[in-house]
Amino acid sequence: MKRPTSVTVVAIVLIVLNAIGFLSLLFSSFVSDNPDVQAAIAEQMKNSTFSYATIQVVSYVSMIITVACAVGMLKGADWSRKLYVGLGVIGLVFNGINGMNQGIAGLFGVIFGVVILGLFTFLLYRQPADNFFKGIEEDQWDDEDEFA
């Protein structure tokens, strides 16, 4: 069964962005002994609802799960898109709670997250992708499905 381009693009974007995020978090762990970095982290965390350690752990776990979802999407596993959207909603709630005290930057972060999650959800649930995840071959589509 042919995988829709939209599914491939979403999965690859998720893998690349999470790899960059993982490397960024890893790098920040190595430089966190630097007094200037500690001061910057302390300033950033001043208005945070969650501790720095909590944010680090949640970030690592969500990145690992997201990459697993992306790999599942490439293989056509229906659970992967459902888990990704569910994790995205949980992430928006987490960021919304944390972002309430971050001012306009926190608000823009949540808005950006809503837009990206909305776009990716649309791409993962439109008819060609839906048929792919459900294992429906193109020749089995209804006539009206071709225009979805």
Steps between C-alpha positions, in 0.01 A plus 500: 500500500635841403563740788362853440763771471336694784561213743865474390553875539341513847701200620832629366440850642422346840815285492726789394356754747512256788859402415596869508310545827667195651847625405415844635389358835804276513731792428330714764562224753875518431526878526270541802806522731593832341398789735368707209282211385378442856407868528310484168316185609415655838363811326295290259366276777403789728142504371475131415231284657716189476857434611786489251545127568131432436511686169815309399349159580169578328690630196716187466206262548274687256777512238558125524126428472463744208783336305343159566170639366675639191659162427159338550347749256756404236399136550127579483422422865167663587589521870788734418290789374252461787780496758671797333182712509428396859855582606471831315187595693668406829804705395280801426341473845845468662632798301185697568534450875868585489452782251238684707778659701729560202310797357467559128777251414309222677180596319671498159657163580159351571344660190786368284449153653128509424564600137764229443299228675190605305685489168662163571170356626328617182770339285490174697119469491410614149362229275817370329683476834195353673474232233873427529479451877189285464662286230253595226649473150448790256285287270260439792431871564159647438486743207451796733810400706728602215407865546546512879 
